[in-house]
Amino acid sequence: MTTNSLLNRITYNAKQCGGIPCIRGMRIRVSDILDMLAKNVSSGEILEDFPDMEAEDIQACLLFAS
């Protein structure tokens, strides 16, 4: 995937989660995913906990953070 297509997975909506960046319009905040990764939660575990997420969503969070 290209950088732009990954970053397009990050959405902002003032009426959802207070405008905090989320993944593909879901109420899964980028900051929550980054926090889990920082606490050594594996990508596989995150995907198990959030079945609507895709591996590319995690990549998008990391790219967004960088």
N, C-alpha and C positions, 0 to 999 in steps of 0.2 A: 504494500500500500504506500501511497505517496504521503508526504508530510501533510499536505492540505486535506487529503481524504481522512487521515487520522484525526487531525484537529477539528474537522467538521463533526466528529462524534461528540465533541464537547459543546454543550448548549447552555444558554443563559435565558432565564425567564424570570422577570421580576415577581411574578405571582407564584413561583415555585421555589421553595427552599431559600426564599429571600434574595433571589438573584444570584445565588452562589453557583458556580459552574457545576453542571451535572453531566451525566453520561446519556447521550441520545434521548434527552427529554424525560428520562426516568428520574425518580427521586433518589438516585444514587449519586452522592456528591463526590467529585474528584478528590477533594481533600480527605474523605473517608478512605478511599482506595489507596491514596498515597500514605496515609497514616498506617494502614494495615501492612503495606509493603515495607515501611520503615521499621515495623515491629516483626519483621521476618516471616510474615504470613506469606505462603507461597501463592503464586498466580493460580495454581490448580485449586488450592483451598478457597481462594476468593471466588473463582468461577463456580465451585460447588455451592458456596453460600449464596451466590447471586446468579441463579440459573438463566436469567435474561441477559446477562453480560456475555461478551465474547472476548477472546484473547486480545483482539485489536483494541478493545476499549481500555484494557490495561496499558497497552502500548501508547494509546492516546493520552492517558493520564500522565505517563512519564514524559512524553514529549511536551505536553502542556506545562509541566513543572519546570522543564529545562528552559 
